[in-house]
Amino acid sequence: MRFRANQRHASQEEQVESALLRGESMTPLEALKRFGAFRLSAIIFNLREKGHDISTEMVGNGNRKYAMYKLKKTRTSGVNSRK
């Protein structure tokens, strides 16, 4: 597959942010499979620093538990603004 030199690809953080803004929940395994993101918790940290209100729910069965992240609400300003 060939790409144009000026074609820009979304970063893993942008892809996770976009999924959460669409109302999707996200687990570390889903982030790895969909976006190749090994450290979803670091991405969530950065998105929280940007002002997103993201909930964490610990889910799992038996002794295995993992985090599931979901956007509670969007930021009040600057969601669509990029500079």
Phi and psi restraints in degrees (value plus and minus 20) as a CYANA .aco file:
   2 ARG   PHI    -127.7   -87.7
   2 ARG   PSI     124.4   164.4
   3 PHE   PHI    -142.4  -102.4
   3 PHE   PSI     128.5   168.5
   4 ARG   PHI     -93.1   -53.1
   4 ARG   PSI     130.5   170.5
   5 ALA   PHI     -81.9   -41.9
   5 ALA   PSI     -53.0   -13.0
   6 ASN   PHI    -111.2   -71.2
   6 ASN   PSI     -18.8    21.2
   7 GLN   PHI     -96.2   -56.2
   7 GLN   PSI     109.1   149.1
   8 ARG   PHI    -126.7   -86.7
   8 ARG   PSI     116.0   156.0
   9 HIS   PHI    -124.1   -84.1
   9 HIS   PSI     123.2   163.2
  10 ALA   PHI     -87.7   -47.7
  10 ALA   PSI     120.5   160.5
  11 SER   PHI     -92.0   -52.0
  11 SER   PSI     146.9   186.9
  12 GLN   PHI     -79.5   -39.5
  12 GLN   PSI     -60.6   -20.6
  13 GLU   PHI     -81.8   -41.8
  13 GLU   PSI     -63.6   -23.6
  14 GLU   PHI     -84.8   -44.8
  14 GLU   PSI     -57.4   -17.4
  15 GLN   PHI     -87.7   -47.7
  15 GLN   PSI     -63.0   -23.0
  16 VAL   PHI     -85.0   -45.0
  16 VAL   PSI     -64.6   -24.6
  17 GLU   PHI     -78.1   -38.1
  17 GLU   PSI     -64.9   -24.9
  18 SER   PHI     -81.9   -41.9
  18 SER   PSI     -63.1   -23.1
  19 ALA   PHI     -83.2   -43.2
  19 ALA   PSI     -63.7   -23.7
  20 LEU   PHI     -85.5   -45.5
  20 LEU   PSI     -58.9   -18.9
  21 LEU   PHI     -85.4   -45.4
  21 LEU   PSI     -45.5    -5.5
  22 ARG   PHI    -100.8   -60.8
  22 ARG   PSI     -20.9    19.1
  23 GLY   PHI      72.8   112.8
  23 GLY   PSI     -11.2    28.8
  24 GLU   PHI    -101.9   -61.9
  24 GLU   PSI     127.8   167.8
  25 SER   PHI    -110.9   -70.9
  25 SER   PSI     144.1   184.1
  26 MET   PHI    -164.8  -124.8
  26 MET   PSI     110.8   150.8
  27 THR   PHI    -131.2   -91.2
  27 THR   PSI     142.3   182.3
  28 PRO   PHI     -77.3   -37.3
  28 PRO   PSI     -59.0   -19.0
  29 LEU   PHI     -86.7   -46.7
  29 LEU   PSI     -60.2   -20.2
  30 GLU   PHI     -83.9   -43.9
  30 GLU   PSI     -61.7   -21.7
  31 ALA   PHI     -83.6   -43.6
  31 ALA   PSI     -58.7   -18.7
  32 LEU   PHI     -86.0   -46.0
  32 LEU   PSI     -67.0   -27.0
  33 LYS   PHI     -86.4   -46.4
  33 LYS   PSI     -63.2   -23.2
  34 ARG   PHI    -101.7   -61.7
  34 ARG   PSI     -59.5   -19.5
  35 PHE   PHI    -142.8  -102.8
  35 PHE   PSI     -23.2    16.8
  36 GLY   PHI      51.5    91.5
  36 GLY   PSI       2.5    42.5
  37 ALA   PHI    -111.1   -71.1
  37 ALA   PSI      93.2   133.2
  38 PHE   PHI    -101.8   -61.8
  38 PHE   PSI     -46.5    -6.5
  39 ARG   PHI    -140.5  -100.5
  39 ARG   PSI      51.2    91.2
  40 LEU   PHI     -79.9   -39.9
  40 LEU   PSI     -56.6   -16.6
  41 SER   PHI     -80.7   -40.7
  41 SER   PSI     -55.5   -15.5
  42 ALA   PHI     -89.2   -49.2
  42 ALA   PSI     -58.8   -18.8
  43 ILE   PHI     -84.9   -44.9
  43 ILE   PSI     -62.9   -22.9
  44 ILE   PHI     -82.2   -42.2
  44 ILE   PSI     -61.4   -21.4
  45 PHE   PHI     -76.5   -36.5
  45 PHE   PSI     -68.8   -28.8
  46 ASN   PHI     -82.3   -42.3
  46 ASN   PSI     -61.0   -21.0
  47 LEU   PHI     -86.6   -46.6
  47 LEU   PSI     -56.3   -16.3
  48 ARG   PHI     -85.5   -45.5
  48 ARG   PSI     -59.4   -19.4
  49 GLU   PHI     -81.7   -41.7
  49 GLU   PSI     -51.0   -11.0
  50 LYS   PHI     -98.6   -58.6
  50 LYS   PSI     -26.7    13.3
  51 GLY   PHI      90.6   130.6
  51 GLY   PSI     -17.1    22.9
  52 HIS   PHI     -97.4   -57.4
  52 HIS   PSI     118.6   158.6
  53 ASP   PHI    -116.0   -76.0
  53 ASP   PSI      78.6   118.6
  54 ILE   PHI    -134.3   -94.3
  54 ILE   PSI     107.8   147.8
  55 SER   PHI    -110.2   -70.2
  55 SER   PSI     132.7   172.7
  56 THR   PHI    -141.1  -101.1
  56 THR   PSI     105.3   145.3
  57 GLU   PHI    -141.7  -101.7
  57 GLU   PSI     107.7   147.7
  58 MET   PHI    -104.4   -64.4
  58 MET   PSI     101.5   141.5
  59 VAL   PHI    -147.0  -107.0
  59 VAL   PSI     147.7   187.7
  60 GLY   PHI     126.6   166.6
  60 GLY   PSI    -199.2  -159.2
  61 ASN   PHI    -151.6  -111.6
  61 ASN   PSI     121.6   161.6
  62 GLY   PHI      46.5    86.5
  62 GLY   PSI    -153.9  -113.9
  63 ASN   PHI    -107.1   -67.1
  63 ASN   PSI     -27.7    12.3
  64 ARG   PHI    -116.7   -76.7
  64 ARG   PSI      98.9   138.9
  65 LYS   PHI    -147.9  -107.9
  65 LYS   PSI     128.3   168.3
  66 TYR   PHI    -167.8  -127.8
  66 TYR   PSI     143.7   183.7
  67 ALA   PHI    -107.0   -67.0
  67 ALA   PSI     121.8   161.8
  68 MET   PHI    -141.9  -101.9
  68 MET   PSI     106.0   146.0
  69 TYR   PHI    -126.2   -86.2
  69 TYR   PSI     123.6   163.6
  70 LYS   PHI    -168.0  -128.0
  70 LYS   PSI     122.9   162.9
  71 LEU   PHI     -96.8   -56.8
  71 LEU   PSI     103.9   143.9
  72 LYS   PHI     -94.6   -54.6
  72 LYS   PSI     -68.7   -28.7
  73 LYS   PHI    -177.4  -137.4
  73 LYS   PSI     140.9   180.9
  74 THR   PHI    -103.3   -63.3
  74 THR   PSI     140.8   180.8
  75 ARG   PHI     -83.4   -43.4
  75 ARG   PSI     132.5   172.5
  76 THR   PHI     -96.4   -56.4
  76 THR   PSI     -43.6    -3.6
  77 SER   PHI    -167.5  -127.5
  77 SER   PSI     131.0   171.0
  78 GLY   PHI      60.7   100.7
  78 GLY   PSI      -7.5    32.5
  79 VAL   PHI     -83.4   -43.4
  79 VAL   PSI     -63.4   -23.4
  80 ASN   PHI    -117.4   -77.4
  80 ASN   PSI     -19.8    20.2
  81 SER   PHI    -111.3   -71.3
  81 SER   PSI     111.1   151.1
  82 ARG   PHI    -153.6  -113.6
  82 ARG   PSI     122.1   162.1
